[in-house]
Amino acid sequence: MHSLSSLFAPRGIIVVGASSSPEKLGAVMAQSLSTYPAPVELVNSRGENGMHTTIADAAAAIPGGPDLAVLCVPASATAQALRDSAASGATAALVCAGGFAEAGGPGVEFALQVEAAVRETGIRLLGPNTSGFFVPHRNLRASFVPGVAELEPGSVAVVAASGGVNHVLAFHLQRSGAGVSLAAGIGAGTDITAPDVLDYLLTDDQTKAVALHLETVSDGPALIDAVSRLSAVKPVVALVVGRNDVSEFAQSHTGALATSWRTTRSVLKQAGAVIVEDENQLVAAVTALAGQRLSPMPDPGVGLITGQAGPGLLIADALHTAGVTLPRLSQSSQDTIGGLLPPLTFQANPVDTGRPGPGYEKIVAAVAQDPAIDVVAVYGLTEPVADLPLAVANSGAARTMPFVIGVDGPDGDLERTRKSAQQHELPLITGPTSLAHGISALVNDSRGQFQRAEVPASSLEWPDVQGPWDENRSKELLDAFGIATPDRRVCTTRAAAQQALKVLGGPVAVKLLDAAVLHKTEIGGVHLGIKSADDMDHALEKLEAAGAREYIVEAMAPSGVDLVVGVRRDPVFGPIVVLGLGGTAAEVFADIAIRSAPLAKRAAEGMPTELLARELLYGFRSGPMLDTSALAELLVRLGDALVSNQAIAEIEINPLRLTHSGLIALDAVVINVEEDI
């Protein structure tokens, strides 16, 4: 048995702090659990309405003892209730109460007491500060929200940081027709966290797709490992909170500060999760993915069939914005479709059918059979004469091709169409943009599987180059990694610097060389375009005035596009690789791509495509053309370097210049772990 089976499939439950007063949590929780088809015993210290007065008495009334203790007691009494429940045989507990670390004051001590009780007894704890969990197909509803009684079994599991968001998503999934297989609000995450629940879902047959909501991450490697293993067998869609500064609100909510939003999203995507922007996208994504999944592909082609041109434009525009490809249909496919539709409609993809009529099923089949198409989206307004799920099913194409159907219309028509879609096992989504989100999720899941198919294969050994890490030594390290750097000379005298100018030829850069100075330009430690002996003397005078005792004279690189590349140890996720535009643009526009290390070359090759200014890298206005493979090899090598040497905290190349001759590192910084950055 999985360690969470006693939580999600208990053979017996005790409710500690049950009450006969309808307004109290204990009464609502007892009512929610009353329909569970296993023994549920209630504990009330005053013995209200014949309830047990002690945990031991309630446990004794359950054959074999309880698996789960649901605690509806104040924060101050929780630790002792946990110990008593564990002593009576419970191996899992749910604590909904607040008033712990998030409340400050005495709550901090109450939280420490709960942690000690969990540690000493080994009981698995969900919470505190959560509104519970539910498993509809088992009729198990451990929630104080009465509406969960109406939730019907489905195929999507929800793992949410917030108990409130857990319920919000469950109700949305109920309306979408996907339904819920299991839904858990993590709350404070004192013991059970998202990776634990994701691990449980690996073998949960009822779950076909997983909706993951995150506010903070305490153990990055554990989360990434869990998502990686689960997404290999079931699609995972992730919504990460924290794009904006909501840290104060987040701290009051959970007692923890929000994790880096960009890093979390990036490494989750690398682990195989589909990333969405809000709860509506999340519901559309898991609805599409719960019934089907594309094979791993680098760029799946989408076919779009629409009954109305206007909504079709909304869908096509949203798909293009999401980077989804709508390939032009082959001439053979267009000829087939042209024989079934009047010439006034567009037929190359998207296919505008007008009002669905005779021959519609053949049109569906023709699009699905086109060699460029890997998934088909069908959209239309509901009409008495048109049952889109039935038409798709009758086309025969759905047996070999994934479909997602989108409709809009009156509530009654939507419900009729939804039942038809369920009968034919086809995902149904309401709204043009939501349909685009569902299709995008299928495509991004396929791309993610394709990238993850290549496993990182690090064989790098740290070269015989050690600090102190001034610019020259840092570049010697890059040279050892096979990363191009400019020709340079290290000089300790003016005469040596003048000689270096003669050897290298002008123009050159002259820089202060000091491992203790990371940002040389801020103190006047960099002079560019030195061409003559007089220029050199003038530059050296300024460098000496800035405290320079050693110089680096370096050949100037040709013009190009400046990038910044760095590897560092993230406090949550460990070694990560960052790629962005060089200079202040990377900071101002946050135009960066992030991966965890070690990374496979295929994963690294996708990083430039995430940059907003990526067109600058591919011959913009006769500029240089990036060799994506060469950049990927560089990123992989730097990531492997950080992984191989635990003494290094960070390696940064800024700028890494893209020139017509390739990539060249113009400046480099290496920082040891023990250094105070």
C-alpha positions, 0 to 999 in steps of 0.5 A: 500500500502507498503511504497515502492510501490510509488518507485517500482510501481509509478503512475507517475514520474518526472525526475528532471535535465533531459537533451537533451545532450546525454552524461548527466545522466539526458538524459540517465535516461529520455531515460530509463524511456521513455517506462514506461506505466505511465506519465513521465514528465521531468524538466529542469531549462532552459526549453530545448526541451519544458521540464518543468522549475519547479518541480511544473509544471511537477507535475501538468501535471500528473493526481493525481500528481507524486509518484516518483521523479528521481533526476539527479541534483548535490549533492549541489542541492539535498536537495532542490529538495527533498523538492520541489518534496515532496511538489508537491506530490512525496512520493518516490525519487531516487538519483543517484548522488555521492558527499555526505559523501563518498566524504568528504569535502562539501559532508558531509554537503550535506549528512546532508541536504539530511537527514534533508529533508527526515526527515522533508518531510517523502519522501522515498529515494533510494540512493544517490550514486546508479545506480538505480533500475528496475522492468522489468515486469512493464517496469520500468527501472530507471537506467543510464545503457542502457543495462537494456533495454534488461532485460526480466522479471524473478523470482529473485529479487536482493537487492544489496548494490552497484548499480554496483553489482545490474546490474552485477547480473541482467545481469548474471541472464538474461544469466542464464534464471532465469531473474529479477523480481526487482533489486535495488542498495541501494547505500549510504542507507540514508533512504531505506536500504536492510531490507526495500526492503526485506520487500517489496518483502514479498508480491511481487508475481513476486519474487520467490527467492532473491539475497542479496548483502551486504557490510555493515550493519547499523541496524543488528536486522532490517536486521535479522528480515527482512531476517527471515520473508522473508526466511520463505516464499521465499528463500534468498541467501546472498553474504557478502563482506569483508573477507579481509581488504578492509575497506579503499576502502569500506569507499570511496565507501559508506562512511561506514566501512565494518561490521564484515564479519564472524558475518554477514554471521553467523547470516544471515545463522541463520536467514534462508539465504543461504550463498555463496562465490561469484557472480557466486555461488549466481546466481547458487543458486537463479537459483536453488531456484527460481523454487523449494524449499525442505521441511525442513530437517536436511540432505537432500539426493542428487541423481546425474545422469551424462552422463559423468564420469569426470564432474560427479566427479567434481560435486560429489567432490564439493558436498562433499566439501560443506557437501552435502550427496550423499547416496548410493542407495538401492539395489532395485534401483541399481537392476533396474538401473543395468537392464538398464545400462551396468555393466561398469558404476557406479550405486550406486550414482552417477549414470554414464549413459554414453551417454544417451540412451534408458531407460534413463527416467526409470533411472531418475525415479528409482533414484528419487524414492529411499527412501534416495533421496530428490533432483536429479541433472542431468548433461550432454553435449548437444547432438542432440539426448538428451533433458535432460529437456524433458527426466526428464519431461517424467520420471514423477519424476519431479512432485513429486521430485525437479530436477536441470539440468546441461548442457554444449555445444555450445551456440546454443544447450544451448539456445535450452536446456534452452528453453526446461527447461523453458517450463518444469519449470525445473531450468537449470545451466551451468557447473558442479561446478555451478550445485553443487552450485545450489544443495548445495543451495537447501540443505542448504536452507532446513537445514536452514528451519529445524533449524529455525523451533525450536524457542528460548524459553528463561526462564532463570532468572539471579541468585543471583550472582553479581560482582565484577567479579573475577575468583571465582565470575565468576565461581560461576555464571557458577555454578548457570547456571549448568556449571561444574567448578573445585573444588576450595578454595579462600585463603587470607593467605599462611596457607589457601592455604596450607590447600586447597592443603591438602583438594583438593589433588595434583596437583592443580592450584594456581592463582592470584585472582583479578577482575581487572586482566583479563589475569593473565598468562601475569603477572605470575599470574597462576601456575599449577601442584602444588603437595607439600607444597614446590611447594605451597610456591614457587608459592605463592612467585611468586604470591605475587611478581606479586601483589597477595593479594588473591589466588584461589587454584583449582583442576587440570582438566584431559587432553582433548580438549580445547574450547573457548566459549563466549557471547558478545554484538556485536555493530551491531547485539547485543548479539552473541554466539561464539564457537571456539578452545581454545588457540591461534588456534582460533585466528590464524585460525579463527576457530569459529562458531557464532550465535545470541542470544537468540538461539534455541538448534537446532541452537546451535547443529549445531555450532560444525559442522562448526569448521574446527577442529571438528574431535578433538571433536569426539574421535580423537585418542582415545580422548574424545567424545563431547556430542553435546546436552550438549554443545548446552544446555551450549551455549543456557544458556550463550546466554540467560544469556546475553539477560537477563542482560543488565548490562553484556557486555561479558561472556567468558569461556576459556578454556572450556575443553572437557574431557572423563567425560564431559565439565568443565570450567577452567577459566571464565571472566565476564565484565560489560557494563560500564567497559573499556575492 
